Amino acid sequence: MRVVVTGGSGQAGQEVVRSVAGAGHEVINLDLRAPAPGLGLPGEFCRVEITEIGEVYDALFQFRPDAVCHLAANPSPQGQARIDVFSNNTLSAYAMMQAAADLGVSRIVYASSETVTGIVHGRRPDRIPFDESLRLDAPNAYALSKYLSEVIADSMVQSYPGTSFVGLRLSNVMPNDDHGREMLAERRTNEARGAFNLWSYVDARDVGSAFLAALEGETTGNEVFLVAAADTVIDTPLAELLATHFPGEDLASRLAPGHGPTTSAFDCGKMARVFGWHAQHSWRDQPA
């Protein structure tokens, strides 16, 4: 299968490129910047501004992929004008989905986000663990852009029934490098740091395998899936963390009976049922 990966030079995109190429597929990386030479990423690179729909059409009609993995986005919700984040992510999602569907691409797997659930912005689930049915409003340009990517895919299905869409609601991605290990260490030493997403994370290598599983799987229409590590980012039991950091909200009472003390608040069972995917990497397996 010939697969276009947008944003393949990024931290998560690199792992998607490796995973897809490692499964024997031909990969073309569309990104604004070429991957660093030392990465040794497989596949071909083409510089494309994904928000420019003309460039996207040109690239896709040049390479004529069978499938697309779309990760290119502005990943920084803070530190810049909100309209820049919103317009970049929304326009890139629309441009890629529209061009790929026009070309007749059969499968588009795109990066959505845990922010779509609302938990990152102070909204709380009625039950823990929560699944894909949770979609809460969030006053944040990044979260809104990711939610709209799902809406765009829902709309595309109406006009392009031959193209299937899969949205992966990624938890906080931890790259498999020194920076990622530093981020994880900070969460372990400062438990308040992980409260924003209920101490969830996902190893970038598991993002790669999740995209591959969705790429090679079979679904129709537009389906969304949670993608997170199986465990929390800290050893303190989740019930204790919820009671300490959300006083008065009684979140601990929303834990399902028998929920493991360090089991993630994200229920990724749909990924397991539909694609046979399970997160394989945990910070607990890393050398101390």
C-alpha positions, 0 to 999 in steps of 0.5 A, a space after each residue: 500500500 502507498 501511504 502518505 503521512 502528513 507531519 511525518 517529521 514531527 515527534 509522533 509522525 516519525 513513529 507513524 512513518 517507521 511503523 507503517 514502513 516497517 509493515 512493508 508499506 511505501 511511505 511518503 512524508 508530507 511536511 514543511 520541514 525535512 526530517 533531521 538526517 540523523 533520524 534515518 526515516 524511511 520513505 520519501 519526503 516532499 515539502 508541502 504546506 498542508 494549509 494550502 489546498 493547491 499544494 495538497 492537491 498537487 502532492 496527492 495527485 503526484 504520489 496517488 496514495 492508497 491511504 493517508 495518515 494525517 498528523 500535520 498540525 500546530 501542536 501548541 495550544 498556548 503561546 501564540 495567537 489562537 486564530 493561528 492555531 485554529 486556522 492552521 489545524 482546521 484548514 489542514 484537516 479540510 484540505 487533506 480530507 477533501 483532496 484525498 477524498 476527491 482522489 478516491 483514497 480509500 482510507 484516511 486516518 487522522 490525529 484527533 485529540 484528548 482535548 475533544 473530551 473536554 477533560 483538559 479544560 476543566 470538564 469532568 467525565 460522569 464515569 471513569 474510565 471514560 470512552 469515546 462517547 465523551 465529547 464536552 465543550 472546551 473553550 480552547 482554539 486547539 480543542 475546537 480545531 480538533 473537534 472540527 476535524 471530526 465534524 469535517 470527516 463526518 461531513 465528508 462521508 456524506 459525499 464520499 461513501 467510498 472513503 473511510 475515516 478514522 479519528 484517533 483521539 491521542 492522549 498527551 504524546 511522550 516522544 521516545 527520546 531524552 525530552 520525553 523521558 524528562 517530561 515523564 520524570 517531571 510528571 512523576 516528581 510533581 503529581 499536580 503536573 499531570 492533573 490536567 488530563 487525569 495523569 494520562 499519556 501515550 508513548 509515541 511508539 504506540 501512536 505509530 502502532 495505533 495508526 498502523 492498526 487503524 490503517 490496516 483495519 476495516 471500518 466504514 464512515 467516520 469512527 473515533 477512538 481513544 489512544 492512551 497508555 494502559 497506565 497512569 503516569 505516576 505510582 500514586 493510586 488514581 483514586 488518591 490523586 482524584 481526591 487530592 487534586 479535585 477536592 469537592 468534585 468527588 471524582 473518586 466516586 466515579 471510578 468503576 468498581 475494580 478499576 486498578 490503582 494505576 490503570 488509565 482513566 481512558 478506556 481504549 477498549 474500542 481500539 482493542 475490539 475493532 483493531 486488536 490494538 493495545 498500548 505496548 509501552 509504559 514508563 514503568 518499563 524504562 530503566 530508572 
